[in-house]
Every structure is written in C-alpha cells, then in structure tokens.
Amino acid sequence: MTMRITKGKVVDGQVIVEGDPLNEGSTVTVLVSDETTFRLNAEDEAALLQAIAGADQNNLISGEDVIKKIS
C-alpha cells in the first residue's frame, strides 16, 4: 500500500483536496488541526505513517497508552 500526505479544506461539509485528486474510493485518514498548523520533521512523519499503517492492520493501542507515551 502506498500512502501520501495531502491537505485540503472543508467546503459545504466536504473535504476539498489540494493538488492532485485522490482516486475514487480511496480510504483516507483525516487529522483536524483546529486552526493550528503544525509541521512534522521526517522522523515524526515516518512515525505517523507507521502508526496509520498499524491502525489499518488493527494494531491499535489505547488512548491511555498514547498519553503515557507522549507525556
């Protein structure tokens, strides 16, 4: 599976993707920034993509464990 990061904007309740369009039927994960933008370095981006891939394989951890990891 190939993954890419893109961004978009919600218009009339739908996410409008910037840049190249996504393939019809694509499965997407949406992270909402609550108007605060952030940038990831290459290491953090790789970790995020690895976590998303793990979630796609139902390899999940609890919210409590996530908080412990980032605290």
Biopython code that builds the backbone (N, CA, C, O; Angstrom):
import numpy as np
from Bio.PDB.StructureBuilder import StructureBuilder

atoms = [
    (1, "MET", "N", (0.845, -1.171, 0.000)),
    (1, "MET", "CA", (0.000, 0.000, 0.000)),
    (1, "MET", "C", (0.894, 1.239, 0.000)),
    (1, "MET", "O", (1.829, 1.335, 0.795)),
    (2, "THR", "N", (0.610, 2.165, -0.874)),
    (2, "THR", "CA", (1.325, 3.426, -0.927)),
    (2, "THR", "C", (0.497, 4.475, -0.215)),
    (2, "THR", "O", (-0.723, 4.528, -0.369)),
    (3, "MET", "N", (1.167, 5.312, 0.567)),
    (3, "MET", "CA", (0.468, 6.371, 1.286)),
    (3, "MET", "C", (1.111, 7.703, 0.945)),
    (3, "MET", "O", (2.299, 7.775, 0.632)),
    (4, "ARG", "N", (0.313, 8.750, 1.009)),
    (4, "ARG", "CA", (0.843, 10.095, 0.824)),
    (4, "ARG", "C", (0.100, 11.037, 1.743)),
    (4, "ARG", "O", (-1.021, 10.760, 2.171)),
    (5, "ILE", "N", (0.728, 12.135, 2.036)),
    (5, "ILE", "CA", (0.098, 13.155, 2.864)),
    (5, "ILE", "C", (-0.311, 14.297, 1.957)),
    (5, "ILE", "O", (0.477, 14.765, 1.135)),
    (6, "THR", "N", (-1.540, 14.741, 2.108)),
    (6, "THR", "CA", (-2.039, 15.879, 1.351)),
    (6, "THR", "C", (-2.888, 16.713, 2.282)),
    (6, "THR", "O", (-3.169, 16.288, 3.403)),
    (7, "LYS", "N", (-3.293, 17.860, 1.860)),
    (7, "LYS", "CA", (-4.169, 18.662, 2.708)),
    (7, "LYS", "C", (-5.327, 19.182, 1.896)),
    (7, "LYS", "O", (-5.315, 19.145, 0.666)),
    (8, "GLY", "N", (-6.311, 19.658, 2.590)),
    (8, "GLY", "CA", (-7.498, 20.166, 1.927)),
    (8, "GLY", "C", (-8.248, 21.105, 2.848)),
    (8, "GLY", "O", (-7.757, 21.478, 3.914)),
    (9, "LYS", "N", (-9.433, 21.480, 2.429)),
    (9, "LYS", "CA", (-10.262, 22.411, 3.192)),
    (9, "LYS", "C", (-11.706, 21.921, 3.133)),
    (9, "LYS", "O", (-12.144, 21.392, 2.112)),
    (10, "VAL", "N", (-12.438, 22.097, 4.221)),
    (10, "VAL", "CA", (-13.843, 21.706, 4.246)),
    (10, "VAL", "C", (-14.662, 22.830, 3.614)),
    (10, "VAL", "O", (-14.594, 23.982, 4.043)),
    (11, "VAL", "N", (-15.434, 22.478, 2.590)),
    (11, "VAL", "CA", (-16.313, 23.417, 1.901)),
    (11, "VAL", "C", (-17.682, 22.757, 1.801)),
    (11, "VAL", "O", (-17.823, 21.685, 1.211)),
    (12, "ASP", "N", (-18.683, 23.400, 2.379)),
    (12, "ASP", "CA", (-20.043, 22.848, 2.385)),
    (12, "ASP", "C", (-20.085, 21.417, 2.914)),
    (12, "ASP", "O", (-20.816, 20.576, 2.392)),
    (13, "GLY", "N", (-19.291, 21.145, 3.962)),
    (13, "GLY", "CA", (-19.307, 19.845, 4.609)),
    (13, "GLY", "C", (-18.488, 18.764, 3.925)),
    (13, "GLY", "O", (-18.483, 17.621, 4.380)),
    (14, "GLN", "N", (-17.793, 19.099, 2.837)),
    (14, "GLN", "CA", (-16.968, 18.120, 2.144)),
    (14, "GLN", "C", (-15.523, 18.581, 2.141)),
    (14, "GLN", "O", (-15.246, 19.780, 2.089)),
    (15, "VAL", "N", (-14.597, 17.624, 2.198)),
    (15, "VAL", "CA", (-13.176, 17.943, 2.165)),
    (15, "VAL", "C", (-12.756, 18.084, 0.703)),
    (15, "VAL", "O", (-12.887, 17.150, -0.088)),
    (16, "ILE", "N", (-12.254, 19.258, 0.363)),
    (16, "ILE", "CA", (-11.744, 19.524, -0.979)),
    (16, "ILE", "C", (-10.218, 19.413, -0.895)),
    (16, "ILE", "O", (-9.572, 20.202, -0.206)),
    (17, "VAL", "N", (-9.656, 18.446, -1.590)),
    (17, "VAL", "CA", (-8.228, 18.155, -1.517)),
    (17, "VAL", "C", (-7.473, 19.084, -2.456)),
    (17, "VAL", "O", (-7.875, 19.297, -3.599)),
    (18, "GLU", "N", (-6.359, 19.638, -1.948)),
    (18, "GLU", "CA", (-5.488, 20.467, -2.767)),
    (18, "GLU", "C", (-4.590, 19.562, -3.604)),
    (18, "GLU", "O", (-4.307, 18.433, -3.204)),
    (19, "GLY", "N", (-4.149, 20.035, -4.736)),
    (19, "GLY", "CA", (-3.216, 19.284, -5.570)),
    (19, "GLY", "C", (-3.912, 18.204, -6.373)),
    (19, "GLY", "O", (-5.079, 18.334, -6.745)),
    (20, "ASP", "N", (-3.168, 17.127, -6.636)),
    (20, "ASP", "CA", (-3.705, 16.030, -7.449)),
    (20, "ASP", "C", (-4.910, 15.397, -6.769)),
    (20, "ASP", "O", (-4.893, 15.189, -5.555)),
    (21, "PRO", "N", (-5.961, 15.087, -7.533)),
    (21, "PRO", "CA", (-7.139, 14.462, -6.930)),
    (21, "PRO", "C", (-6.827, 13.049, -6.457)),
    (21, "PRO", "O", (-5.924, 12.386, -6.968)),
    (22, "LEU", "N", (-7.596, 12.607, -5.473)),
    (22, "LEU", "CA", (-7.474, 11.238, -4.977)),
    (22, "LEU", "C", (-8.262, 10.301, -5.885)),
    (22, "LEU", "O", (-9.227, 10.705, -6.535)),
    (23, "ASN", "N", (-7.834, 9.046, -5.917)),
    (23, "ASN", "CA", (-8.564, 8.054, -6.704)),
    (23, "ASN", "C", (-9.924, 7.808, -6.086)),
    (23, "ASN", "O", (-10.051, 7.778, -4.862)),
    (24, "GLU", "N", (-10.937, 7.632, -6.908)),
    (24, "GLU", "CA", (-12.283, 7.333, -6.446)),
    (24, "GLU", "C", (-12.246, 6.093, -5.571)),
    (24, "GLU", "O", (-11.647, 5.085, -5.946)),
    (25, "GLY", "N", (-12.878, 6.160, -4.414)),
    (25, "GLY", "CA", (-12.916, 5.032, -3.499)),
    (25, "GLY", "C", (-11.730, 4.941, -2.557)),
    (25, "GLY", "O", (-11.627, 3.993, -1.778)),
    (26, "SER", "N", (-10.823, 5.929, -2.622)),
    (26, "SER", "CA", (-9.654, 5.923, -1.726)),
    (26, "SER", "C", (-10.107, 5.972, -0.278)),
    (26, "SER", "O", (-11.073, 6.656, 0.058)),
    (27, "THR", "N", (-9.403, 5.240, 0.580)),
    (27, "THR", "CA", (-9.624, 5.326, 2.018)),
    (27, "THR", "C", (-8.686, 6.396, 2.554)),
    (27, "THR", "O", (-7.489, 6.370, 2.269)),
    (28, "VAL", "N", (-9.215, 7.331, 3.325)),
    (28, "VAL", "CA", (-8.409, 8.435, 3.827)),
    (28, "VAL", "C", (-8.518, 8.529, 5.342)),
    (28, "VAL", "O", (-9.510, 8.104, 5.935)),
    (29, "THR", "N", (-7.490, 9.090, 5.954)),
    (29, "THR", "CA", (-7.495, 9.419, 7.372)),
    (29, "THR", "C", (-7.406, 10.926, 7.470)),
    (29, "THR", "O", (-6.540, 11.536, 6.843)),
    (30, "VAL", "N", (-8.281, 11.534, 8.243)),
    (30, "VAL", "CA", (-8.323, 12.991, 8.345)),
    (30, "VAL", "C", (-7.878, 13.399, 9.738)),
    (30, "VAL", "O", (-8.449, 12.950, 10.732)),
    (31, "LEU", "N", (-6.861, 14.247, 9.815)),
    (31, "LEU", "CA", (-6.412, 14.835, 11.072)),
    (31, "LEU", "C", (-6.849, 16.289, 11.058)),
    (31, "LEU", "O", (-6.472, 17.034, 10.154)),
    (32, "VAL", "N", (-7.629, 16.705, 12.033)),
    (32, "VAL", "CA", (-8.119, 18.072, 12.082)),
    (32, "VAL", "C", (-7.219, 18.890, 12.988)),
    (32, "VAL", "O", (-6.966, 18.515, 14.134)),
    (33, "SER", "N", (-6.741, 19.999, 12.473)),
    (33, "SER", "CA", (-5.767, 20.786, 13.220)),
    (33, "SER", "C", (-6.392, 21.852, 14.110)),
    (33, "SER", "O", (-5.667, 22.540, 14.829)),
    (34, "ASP", "N", (-7.699, 22.011, 14.088)),
    (34, "ASP", "CA", (-8.364, 23.045, 14.885)),
    (34, "ASP", "C", (-7.729, 24.412, 14.687)),
    (34, "ASP", "O", (-7.477, 25.145, 15.643)),
    (35, "GLU", "N", (-7.478, 24.737, 13.428)),
    (35, "GLU", "CA", (-6.930, 26.027, 13.019)),
    (35, "GLU", "C", (-5.482, 26.252, 13.443)),
    (35, "GLU", "O", (-4.922, 27.311, 13.159)),
    (36, "THR", "N", (-4.868, 25.294, 14.109)),
    (36, "THR", "CA", (-3.463, 25.391, 14.471)),
    (36, "THR", "C", (-2.685, 24.508, 13.518)),
    (36, "THR", "O", (-2.959, 23.312, 13.415)),
    (37, "THR", "N", (-1.737, 25.070, 12.832)),
    (37, "THR", "CA", (-0.968, 24.263, 11.897)),
    (37, "THR", "C", (0.257, 23.698, 12.593)),
    (37, "THR", "O", (0.708, 24.234, 13.605)),
    (38, "PHE", "N", (0.782, 22.636, 12.059)),
    (38, "PHE", "CA", (1.986, 22.043, 12.603)),
    (38, "PHE", "C", (2.781, 21.454, 11.455)),
    (38, "PHE", "O", (2.240, 21.144, 10.394)),
    (39, "ARG", "N", (4.048, 21.308, 11.684)),
    (39, "ARG", "CA", (4.934, 20.697, 10.691)),
    (39, "ARG", "C", (5.608, 19.504, 11.339)),
    (39, "ARG", "O", (5.926, 19.522, 12.528)),
    (40, "LEU", "N", (5.816, 18.486, 10.557)),
    (40, "LEU", "CA", (6.494, 17.295, 11.041)),
    (40, "LEU", "C", (7.856, 17.197, 10.379)),
    (40, "LEU", "O", (8.000, 17.434, 9.179)),
    (41, "ASN", "N", (8.853, 16.844, 11.181)),
    (41, "ASN", "CA", (10.139, 16.536, 10.568)),
    (41, "ASN", "C", (10.031, 15.143, 9.967)),
    (41, "ASN", "O", (9.037, 14.449, 10.181)),
    (42, "ALA", "N", (11.045, 14.728, 9.218)),
    (42, "ALA", "CA", (10.987, 13.445, 8.509)),
    (42, "ALA", "C", (10.775, 12.274, 9.463)),
    (42, "ALA", "O", (10.043, 11.337, 9.142)),
    (43, "GLU", "N", (11.411, 12.320, 10.635)),
    (43, "GLU", "CA", (11.284, 11.231, 11.612)),
    (43, "GLU", "C", (9.858, 11.134, 12.151)),
    (43, "GLU", "O", (9.300, 10.041, 12.242)),
    (44, "ASP", "N", (9.270, 12.279, 12.508)),
    (44, "ASP", "CA", (7.903, 12.284, 13.024)),
    (44, "ASP", "C", (6.895, 11.889, 11.942)),
    (44, "ASP", "O", (5.918, 11.196, 12.226)),
    (45, "GLU", "N", (7.132, 12.327, 10.708)),
    (45, "GLU", "CA", (6.248, 11.947, 9.611)),
    (45, "GLU", "C", (6.281, 10.436, 9.401)),
    (45, "GLU", "O", (5.241, 9.807, 9.202)),
    (46, "ALA", "N", (7.482, 9.857, 9.448)),
    (46, "ALA", "CA", (7.612, 8.405, 9.296)),
    (46, "ALA", "C", (6.885, 7.682, 10.426)),
    (46, "ALA", "O", (6.223, 6.672, 10.190)),
    (47, "ALA", "N", (7.004, 8.194, 11.657)),
    (47, "ALA", "CA", (6.322, 7.573, 12.804)),
    (47, "ALA", "C", (4.807, 7.658, 12.638)),
    (47, "ALA", "O", (4.095, 6.702, 12.944)),
    (48, "LEU", "N", (4.312, 8.800, 12.155)),
    (48, "LEU", "CA", (2.880, 8.962, 11.931)),
    (48, "LEU", "C", (2.389, 7.973, 10.875)),
    (48, "LEU", "O", (1.365, 7.316, 11.065)),
    (49, "LEU", "N", (3.113, 7.868, 9.769)),
    (49, "LEU", "CA", (2.719, 6.943, 8.711)),
    (49, "LEU", "C", (2.765, 5.496, 9.193)),
    (49, "LEU", "O", (1.920, 4.686, 8.811)),
    (50, "GLN", "N", (3.743, 5.169, 10.027)),
    (50, "GLN", "CA", (3.834, 3.819, 10.590)),
    (50, "GLN", "C", (2.640, 3.545, 11.504)),
    (50, "GLN", "O", (2.074, 2.452, 11.481)),
    (51, "ALA", "N", (2.262, 4.535, 12.303)),
    (51, "ALA", "CA", (1.112, 4.370, 13.191)),
    (51, "ALA", "C", (-0.183, 4.197, 12.399)),
    (51, "ALA", "O", (-1.032, 3.381, 12.756)),
    (52, "ILE", "N", (-0.326, 4.965, 11.327)),
    (52, "ILE", "CA", (-1.515, 4.844, 10.484)),
    (52, "ILE", "C", (-1.562, 3.451, 9.851)),
    (52, "ILE", "O", (-2.620, 2.823, 9.800)),
    (53, "ALA", "N", (-0.420, 2.975, 9.372)),
    (53, "ALA", "CA", (-0.370, 1.634, 8.781)),
    (53, "ALA", "C", (-0.732, 0.577, 9.822)),
    (53, "ALA", "O", (-1.430, -0.388, 9.511)),
    (54, "GLY", "N", (-0.262, 0.754, 11.049)),
    (54, "GLY", "CA", (-0.610, -0.170, 12.124)),
    (54, "GLY", "C", (-2.097, -0.154, 12.412)),
    (54, "GLY", "O", (-2.702, -1.202, 12.637)),
    (55, "ALA", "N", (-2.690, 1.035, 12.404)),
    (55, "ALA", "CA", (-4.128, 1.143, 12.638)),
    (55, "ALA", "C", (-4.906, 0.459, 11.518)),
    (55, "ALA", "O", (-5.929, -0.180, 11.766)),
    (56, "ASP", "N", (-4.420, 0.594, 10.286)),
    (56, "ASP", "CA", (-5.074, -0.062, 9.157)),
    (56, "ASP", "C", (-5.049, -1.575, 9.315)),
    (56, "ASP", "O", (-5.907, -2.265, 8.765)),
    (57, "GLN", "N", (-4.079, -2.104, 10.060)),
    (57, "GLN", "CA", (-3.969, -3.540, 10.297)),
    (57, "GLN", "C", (-4.578, -3.929, 11.642)),
    (57, "GLN", "O", (-4.355, -5.036, 12.131)),
    (58, "ASN", "N", (-5.353, -3.011, 12.242)),
    (58, "ASN", "CA", (-5.984, -3.211, 13.550)),
    (58, "ASN", "C", (-4.974, -3.438, 14.659)),
    (58, "ASN", "O", (-5.288, -4.089, 15.656)),
    (59, "ASN", "N", (-3.764, -2.912, 14.501)),
    (59, "ASN", "CA", (-2.721, -2.968, 15.520)),
    (59, "ASN", "C", (-2.820, -1.669, 16.320)),
    (59, "ASN", "O", (-2.068, -0.725, 16.078)),
    (60, "LEU", "N", (-3.748, -1.629, 17.269)),
    (60, "LEU", "CA", (-4.090, -0.391, 17.972)),
    (60, "LEU", "C", (-3.635, -0.422, 19.426)),
    (60, "LEU", "O", (-3.469, -1.490, 20.014)),
    (61, "ILE", "N", (-3.435, 0.763, 19.998)),
    (61, "ILE", "CA", (-3.157, 0.886, 21.426)),
    (61, "ILE", "C", (-4.201, 1.805, 22.034)),
    (61, "ILE", "O", (-4.830, 2.591, 21.325)),
    (62, "SER", "N", (-4.385, 1.709, 23.326)),
    (62, "SER", "CA", (-5.415, 2.501, 23.990)),
    (62, "SER", "C", (-5.018, 3.976, 24.078)),
    (62, "SER", "O", (-3.838, 4.315, 23.986)),
    (63, "GLY", "N", (-5.992, 4.829, 24.255)),
    (63, "GLY", "CA", (-5.745, 6.247, 24.436)),
    (63, "GLY", "C", (-4.872, 6.528, 25.644)),
    (63, "GLY", "O", (-4.034, 7.429, 25.613)),
    (64, "GLU", "N", (-5.063, 5.758, 26.712)),
    (64, "GLU", "CA", (-4.232, 5.920, 27.920)),
    (64, "GLU", "C", (-2.760, 5.661, 27.614)),
    (64, "GLU", "O", (-1.887, 6.389, 28.087)),
    (65, "ASP", "N", (-2.485, 4.627, 26.826)),
    (65, "ASP", "CA", (-1.111, 4.325, 26.455)),
    (65, "ASP", "C", (-0.506, 5.415, 25.592)),
    (65, "ASP", "O", (0.680, 5.720, 25.715)),
    (66, "VAL", "N", (-1.311, 6.006, 24.718)),
    (66, "VAL", "CA", (-0.816, 7.107, 23.887)),
    (66, "VAL", "C", (-0.421, 8.285, 24.761)),
    (66, "VAL", "O", (0.641, 8.876, 24.565)),
    (67, "ILE", "N", (-1.261, 8.630, 25.718)),
    (67, "ILE", "CA", (-0.974, 9.756, 26.616)),
    (67, "ILE", "C", (0.296, 9.475, 27.405)),
    (67, "ILE", "O", (1.125, 10.369, 27.577)),
    (68, "LYS", "N", (0.460, 8.253, 27.886)),
    (68, "LYS", "CA", (1.684, 7.891, 28.618)),
    (68, "LYS", "C", (2.920, 8.057, 27.746)),
    (68, "LYS", "O", (3.955, 8.529, 28.218)),
    (69, "LYS", "N", (2.820, 7.669, 26.470)),
    (69, "LYS", "CA", (3.963, 7.758, 25.560)),
    (69, "LYS", "C", (4.378, 9.204, 25.287)),
    (69, "LYS", "O", (5.569, 9.493, 25.170)),
    (70, "ILE", "N", (3.414, 10.105, 25.184)),
    (70, "ILE", "CA", (3.746, 11.480, 24.821)),
    (70, "ILE", "C", (3.951, 12.390, 26.039)),
    (70, "ILE", "O", (4.360, 13.542, 25.894)),
    (71, "SER", "N", (3.675, 11.881, 27.206)),
    (71, "SER", "CA", (3.848, 12.697, 28.433)),
    (71, "SER", "C", (5.279, 12.683, 28.901)),
    (71, "SER", "O", (5.605, 13.309, 29.909)),
]
sb = StructureBuilder()
sb.init_structure("model")
sb.init_model(0)
sb.init_chain("A")
sb.init_seg("    ")
for serial, (resi, resn, name, xyz) in enumerate(atoms, 1):
    if name == "N":
        sb.init_residue(resn, " ", resi, " ")
    sb.init_atom(name, np.array(xyz, "f"), 0.0, 1.0, " ", f" {name:<3s}", serial, name[0])
structure = sb.get_structure()
